[in-house]
Amino acid sequence: MTEAKPFTIEKREVWEAFQHVDANQGAAGVDGQTLESFGERLGPNLYRLWNRMSSGSYMPSPVRRVVIAKADGGQRPLGIPTVTDRIAQEVVRLYLEPLMEPVFHPDSYGYRPGRSAIDAIRTARQRCWRHDWVLDMDIKGFFDTIDHELLLRAVRHHTDCRWVLLYIERWLKSPVMMEDGSLVPQECGTPQGGVISPLLANLFLHYAFDKWMDRENPHVPFERYADDIICHCRTEGEAHRLWRQVEDRLAGCGLTLHPQKTKIVYCKDTNRKGSFPTVAFDFLGYRFHPRLAIWRGGLFGVSYLPAASPKALKAFRRRVRNWGLQRRSDKGLIDPARMFNRQIEGWIGYFRCFYKSALYPTLRLIDAHLARWVMRKYKRFKQRPRQARLWLARLVKSTPGLFAHWSFLYANG
């Protein structure tokens, strides 16, 4: 007779979790195992994980620490769990999300089904038209400073499932393996890069900020995408008071507002008088700023609008340069189109939603690199940049769908 497992976890749940992890791909963890190699013995590997999770013997491996460059020149630490740990975390996420999603705040947008960064930006744009001031907040090292005990208390408020609580606690305490191989114990925080981390981070800020705002400042609308938070105020004084209140509240939860990156912004437009030093803020890759716009009746005026931020534009230009298009003259033009169209489409798809003309100069940079490709590829165009650009322009007209940005840039050409 088969001995009953202490925890009831269906094998189907582990299989579904693997499918989600496999669709998202991702790098190998500390054991060096990739999704491909995990899949070579998929059945035995998934059975072993199910058996360990059901029996309570599952123990996560250390998290591999990697550092990626940020657009502002800084660095962001990521924690990469093993494939096995990512699947286990997805099992728990699939259990918890249906319990937590109905109680989350309507103005929380990050990592939630049916919600997106564009939804948050659209709402922020409308509220900037109705409110003169913005408090733009940045929580210092949020993912690295989450209080474990407060977080576990929040999880217990939504479930008493023993295996869910057990494994979340083990993940939180799992050490980080640094690049030199040393292990660093974790007394606070949940690593960016973990499958379960976005849900846990949302839960923490749901109680630390969202519900507190509804209770203490119900008249102040806000948009929150993970730890990126924008609050809309009627007056400058109200914004200053809110800053002090939020600072105290977050300090009580073990968090700190970044003193240099948190700021009060005046949403300047044609109808708003006065001169103030800060009239712009960045939110989710967009910069909100006074911009020339066509009003009703064909009149021109200054409106407070979002467009792709200088940081986002600079990061994409750097990516384009790294493609080295002009050095690929051994290939036909269809090859780089296939290689890079998905990246171009994704970038345009995100940043075209508001003030799309801000994208044009950066997208034309791709064509500048392509013109250099033409000059290297064909001897008759060597040292003849104007003729190379004309040749490329004829190609744009004849095959506007070859590169993803051509129809976007030259549709009316």
TAWORA-V203661 format. One record per residue. N is the residue number from 0. RES is the residue in one letter. PSI is psi as a letter, one per 20 degrees, with the letter a starting at -180 (NA if undefined). D_CENTER is the distance of its C-alpha to the mean C-alpha in Angstrom with 2 decimals. Layout:
{{N	RES	PSI	D_CENTER} {N	RES	PSI	D_CENTER}}
//
This chain:
{{0	M	p	49.22} {1	T	p	45.47} {2	E	p	44.31} {3	A	q	41.82} {4	K	q	38.35} {5	P	h	37.47} {6	F	p	34.09} {7	T	o	33.80} {8	I	p	30.88} {9	E	q	31.42} {10	K	h	31.18} {11	R	h	29.54} {12	E	h	26.55} {13	V	h	26.06} {14	W	g	26.45} {15	E	h	23.84} {16	A	g	21.37} {17	F	g	22.17} {18	Q	g	21.62} {19	H	g	18.04} {20	V	g	17.36} {21	D	h	19.31} {22	A	h	17.39} {23	N	i	14.05} {24	Q	b	16.04} {25	G	r	15.03} {26	A	r	17.21} {27	A	q	20.36} {28	G	b	20.83} {29	V	h	23.83} {30	D	i	26.32} {31	G	j	25.28} {32	Q	p	25.28} {33	T	r	23.18} {34	L	h	22.55} {35	E	g	25.46} {36	S	h	27.84} {37	F	h	26.88} {38	G	i	27.72} {39	E	h	31.11} {40	R	l	32.37} {41	L	g	30.06} {42	G	g	32.67} {43	P	h	33.96} {44	N	g	30.54} {45	L	h	29.26} {46	Y	g	32.67} {47	R	g	32.61} {48	L	g	29.25} {49	W	g	30.52} {50	N	g	33.79} {51	R	g	32.27} {52	M	h	29.93} {53	S	h	32.87} {54	S	i	35.28} {55	G	j	33.16} {56	S	i	33.51} {57	Y	p	29.88} {58	M	p	28.68} {59	P	q	25.26} {60	S	r	25.30} {61	P	q	23.91} {62	V	p	20.26} {63	R	p	19.96} {64	R	p	18.44} {65	V	q	16.88} {66	V	p	15.75} {67	I	q	13.50} {68	A	q	14.07} {69	K	r	11.96} {70	A	h	12.71} {71	D	j	15.08} {72	G	i	17.08} {73	G	a	16.10} {74	Q	q	14.95} {75	R	p	12.33} {76	P	p	14.05} {77	L	q	12.78} {78	G	o	15.12} {79	I	o	15.99} {80	P	r	18.33} {81	T	r	21.08} {82	V	g	21.08} {83	T	g	23.53} {84	D	h	21.48} {85	R	h	18.37} {86	I	g	20.79} {87	A	g	22.36} {88	Q	h	19.16} {89	E	h	18.42} {90	V	g	22.00} {91	V	g	21.41} {92	R	g	18.15} {93	L	h	20.11} {94	Y	g	22.88} {95	L	h	21.08} {96	E	g	18.63} {97	P	h	21.63} {98	L	h	23.21} {99	M	h	20.41} {100	E	g	18.82} {101	P	h	22.02} {102	V	i	22.17} {103	F	q	18.68} {104	H	q	18.80} {105	P	i	18.59} {106	D	j	16.49} {107	S	p	13.72} {108	Y	i	10.98} {109	G	p	7.99} {110	Y	l	8.35} {111	R	q	11.78} {112	P	p	14.04} {113	G	j	15.10} {114	R	q	12.52} {115	S	r	9.73} {116	A	h	8.09} {117	I	h	11.34} {118	D	g	13.41} {119	A	g	12.38} {120	I	g	13.17} {121	R	g	16.33} {122	T	g	17.49} {123	A	g	16.99} {124	R	g	19.00} {125	Q	h	21.78} {126	R	h	22.06} {127	C	h	22.27} {128	W	h	25.29} {129	R	i	26.91} {130	H	p	26.25} {131	D	h	27.30} {132	W	q	25.14} {133	V	p	21.57} {134	L	o	20.69} {135	D	o	17.37} {136	M	q	16.48} {137	D	p	14.72} {138	I	p	15.35} {139	K	o	16.61} {140	G	l	15.29} {141	F	g	14.18} {142	F	h	13.26} {143	D	i	16.42} {144	T	j	18.71} {145	I	p	18.48} {146	D	p	22.15} {147	H	g	23.01} {148	E	g	26.02} {149	L	h	24.45} {150	L	g	21.63} {151	L	h	24.30} {152	R	h	26.36} {153	A	g	23.67} {154	V	g	23.35} {155	R	h	27.17} {156	H	h	27.27} {157	H	i	25.82} {158	T	q	27.49} {159	D	j	30.48} {160	C	o	29.79} {161	R	g	31.05} {162	W	h	29.20} {163	V	g	25.78} {164	L	g	26.59} {165	L	g	28.17} {166	Y	h	25.33} {167	I	g	22.60} {168	E	h	24.94} {169	R	g	25.50} {170	W	g	21.84} {171	L	h	21.43} {172	K	i	24.56} {173	S	p	23.91} {174	P	r	24.40} {175	V	p	22.17} {176	M	o	23.82} {177	M	r	23.48} {178	E	h	23.99} {179	D	j	27.70} {180	G	i	28.04} {181	S	q	28.61} {182	L	p	27.41} {183	V	o	26.02} {184	P	q	26.35} {185	Q	o	23.57} {186	E	i	24.98} {187	C	r	21.82} {188	G	r	18.06} {189	T	p	16.00} {190	P	p	14.33} {191	Q	p	10.64} {192	G	h	10.99} {193	G	q	13.38} {194	V	h	13.40} {195	I	i	14.81} {196	S	g	12.81} {197	P	g	10.21} {198	L	g	13.40} {199	L	h	15.44} {200	A	g	13.24} {201	N	g	13.35} {202	L	g	17.04} {203	F	g	17.74} {204	L	i	16.47} {205	H	g	18.17} {206	Y	h	21.38} {207	A	h	20.78} {208	F	g	19.63} {209	D	g	19.52} {210	K	h	23.00} {211	W	g	24.39} {212	M	g	23.50} {213	D	h	25.21} {214	R	g	28.15} {215	E	h	28.60} {216	N	l	27.19} {217	P	i	27.30} {218	H	i	28.02} {219	V	o	24.78} {220	P	q	21.96} {221	F	r	18.33} {222	E	p	14.75} {223	R	p	12.33} {224	Y	o	8.62} {225	A	d	8.69} {226	D	j	10.51} {227	D	o	10.07} {228	I	p	13.45} {229	I	p	15.81} {230	C	q	19.44} {231	H	p	22.13} {232	C	q	25.66} {233	R	h	29.06} {234	T	r	30.47} {235	E	h	29.72} {236	G	g	31.66} {237	E	h	29.62} {238	A	g	26.41} {239	H	g	28.18} {240	R	g	29.44} {241	L	g	26.06} {242	W	g	24.63} {243	R	g	27.49} {244	Q	g	27.10} {245	V	h	23.40} {246	E	g	24.16} {247	D	g	26.96} {248	R	g	25.13} {249	L	h	22.22} {250	A	h	24.87} {251	G	i	26.62} {252	C	j	23.60} {253	G	j	23.27} {254	L	q	20.44} {255	T	p	20.85} {256	L	p	19.68} {257	H	o	19.20} {258	P	h	22.45} {259	Q	h	21.61} {260	K	i	18.13} {261	T	p	19.16} {262	K	r	21.33} {263	I	p	23.34} {264	V	p	23.12} {265	Y	p	25.85} {266	C	m	24.84} {267	K	p	27.68} {268	D	a	29.19} {269	T	h	32.73} {270	N	i	33.88} {271	R	o	32.58} {272	K	r	35.11} {273	G	q	34.98} {274	S	p	33.40} {275	F	q	30.65} {276	P	h	28.99} {277	T	o	25.31} {278	V	j	24.38} {279	A	q	20.79} {280	F	q	17.34} {281	D	p	13.80} {282	F	o	11.11} {283	L	l	7.63} {284	G	i	9.31} {285	Y	q	12.55} {286	R	p	15.70} {287	F	p	18.04} {288	H	q	21.55} {289	P	p	25.12} {290	R	q	25.57} {291	L	p	28.63} {292	A	q	28.64} {293	I	p	31.33} {294	W	r	32.52} {295	R	q	34.77} {296	G	j	38.11} {297	G	j	36.82} {298	L	q	36.73} {299	F	q	34.31} {300	G	r	32.68} {301	V	p	29.81} {302	S	q	26.96} {303	Y	o	23.85} {304	L	q	21.08} {305	P	q	17.50} {306	A	r	17.11} {307	A	p	14.87} {308	S	q	14.87} {309	P	h	17.16} {310	K	g	14.53} {311	A	g	12.58} {312	L	g	16.06} {313	K	g	17.25} {314	A	h	14.52} {315	F	h	15.39} {316	R	h	19.05} {317	R	h	18.83} {318	R	g	17.43} {319	V	g	20.32} {320	R	h	22.81} {321	N	i	21.80} {322	W	h	22.64} {323	G	l	26.23} {324	L	g	27.33} {325	Q	i	30.74} {326	R	j	31.50} {327	R	k	31.23} {328	S	i	34.60} {329	D	i	35.91} {330	K	r	33.85} {331	G	r	34.24} {332	L	h	31.76} {333	I	h	30.60} {334	D	g	29.17} {335	P	h	26.51} {336	A	g	25.75} {337	R	h	25.08} {338	M	h	23.09} {339	F	i	20.66} {340	N	h	20.74} {341	R	h	17.77} {342	Q	g	15.56} {343	I	g	17.40} {344	E	g	17.15} {345	G	g	13.38} {346	W	g	13.11} {347	I	g	15.96} {348	G	h	14.81} {349	Y	g	11.74} {350	F	i	13.73} {351	R	i	17.12} {352	C	h	16.63} {353	F	p	18.00} {354	Y	l	20.64} {355	K	h	20.33} {356	S	i	23.19} {357	A	i	20.99} {358	L	h	19.80} {359	Y	g	23.41} {360	P	h	24.33} {361	T	h	21.38} {362	L	h	22.06} {363	R	h	25.74} {364	L	h	25.00} {365	I	g	24.48} {366	D	h	27.99} {367	A	g	29.38} {368	H	h	28.42} {369	L	h	29.87} {370	A	h	33.07} {371	R	h	33.44} {372	W	g	33.08} {373	V	g	35.92} {374	M	h	38.05} {375	R	h	37.73} {376	K	g	38.18} {377	Y	p	41.30} {378	K	h	44.19} {379	R	i	45.37} {380	F	j	42.28} {381	K	p	42.41} {382	Q	k	42.54} {383	R	m	42.37} {384	P	h	38.91} {385	R	g	40.11} {386	Q	h	41.51} {387	A	g	38.36} {388	R	h	36.29} {389	L	g	38.91} {390	W	g	38.83} {391	L	h	35.05} {392	A	h	35.46} {393	R	h	38.01} {394	L	h	35.68} {395	V	g	32.97} {396	K	h	35.67} {397	S	h	36.96} {398	T	m	33.70} {399	P	i	30.94} {400	G	j	28.71} {401	L	g	28.80} {402	F	q	25.66} {403	A	h	22.78} {404	H	i	22.89} {405	W	g	26.69} {406	S	h	27.12} {407	F	g	24.43} {408	L	h	26.20} {409	Y	k	29.78} {410	A	h	30.18} {411	N	j	32.84} {412	G	NA	34.32}}
//
